[in-house]
Each structure stands twice: as structure tokens, then as C-alpha cells.
């Protein structure tokens, strides 16, 4: 198989998915129980996970899997719990964007972020209130970046 | 030559399955990017096998299996699942799917599964 071809398809399709996730997260910011936005983010995370796993991009697989697990739980409950959890989702999006960009610019797998993957996955063990201050600061920054990007065309 | 309908919302996955099955001489007679399209294309193309993703927009892969079975109870559908989707695969099999393949795809396993379900059909 020509894996270079699939790497290019992965970059293009993931970039589109991440843009859709960004828009959906901004909808969730207005309504934490927006079912369509919740479903969309779940599907996009699932899709990115599948593609990344096919290319052995373990670091992207881990974070997207964590995000998918978190969204699965949110789907069951019907709503994002609170703004802290929303901030964590923005942080996941931000990390995935930077990882896909790293592949685009270097062609190599970006370093893993096991802490984020674990925080995303272990919701029951790590309620939002226990997220570290530095993590929350990173989330707030990601949230701001997504807002700015919502007005910027994605190439 | 067996005719295959590939249903997956990710173009990446559709291309990968197409490459795998065409390398073995199967014909991909159509593609669908969501569950509604999968049922419509099944009706139109009458393929020998459908490879069906589980998580898709508009209609899930499992609901699409139900839709296809309502049209043709002998239809041959193979689910494409990811690790951790065992419960959903079981649900799909109960809905009428014949077998499943696991992502990330291993070409030999995909071909082996397709040949197996096609042999059963003969």
C-alpha cells in the first residue's frame, strides 16, 4: 500500500474533521446539551482515531480515543457537565490540531500526550474539578484560539 | 467476480478497503458515506457483500443493516468495527450482519473474511 497517499488523505480529512469539531464546540459553549454537536464531535473523534490507528500514529490515536470515550459518556448523559468539562474538550481539540499540524510539517509522528488522554478517558476518576490549574489554563487558551479560528477560513 | 458496496463516512477508510479488495480481484460496485446512502445504494446496486462501518451520520451502520435486511433478509453484510465496539458488533450480528472485520484493517484478514462469507452464500 502507498502509505504516503494515505498520510495525505489523513491530513486532509482530519483537518476537515477538526474544523467541524471546532464549530460544534462553539455551539456547545452556547448550549451544553446540543445533541447534534455532541454526536458530531463523537463521530469526528472516532473517525480520526480509526485513521490514525491505520497509520500507526499512536499519539493521535490515544488522544482521539480519549476524546471519543469522553464524548460517548457525554452522549449517555445528554449534556456536557459544566464549563470545565467543555474546556477539557477544547484542550483535546487543540492538542489534536497541533499533532496533525506536526505530521503535515514534519511527516513524523508527534510525541504522545498520555496525561491528556488519561484525563479525557477517566472521567469518573478525574472529575473536572480535579483538573490541574495549568491544564485549565491551557484549556482556556485553546478555547480562545477556537473562537478566533471560527472566523478564519481553514485551508 | 464478487461485487462489493463499501459504506464508511471516512473517505480514507473507503479508499483503503477498495485498495485491499481490488488487489484480490473483487469489484467495488459502489460507495456510501452514511447509513441512509448505504441502504439506498444496496437497493440500487444489489451487491454480493456490503462492508458497513458502525459509526456513521444520518443512520448508524446497525440501523442500516436493519434497513438492508428489511429489503433482502439474505443480504450479506460485514461490519467494520474498532476495538471496544464488541457490544455494537453483537447488536449488528443480531440485526443480520454475517461477520465483522476490525480496524485498523489487516488486508489478509479482510480478504479472508470476505471469502468466508461469500463461500457461505454459495
Interface residues (C-beta under 8 A of the other chain):
Chain A: X1 X6 X9 X10 X13 X40 X42 X43 X46 X47 X49 X50 X51 X53 X54
Chain B: X9 X10 X11 X12 X13 X15 X16 X19 X55 X56 X57 X82 X103 X104 X105 X107
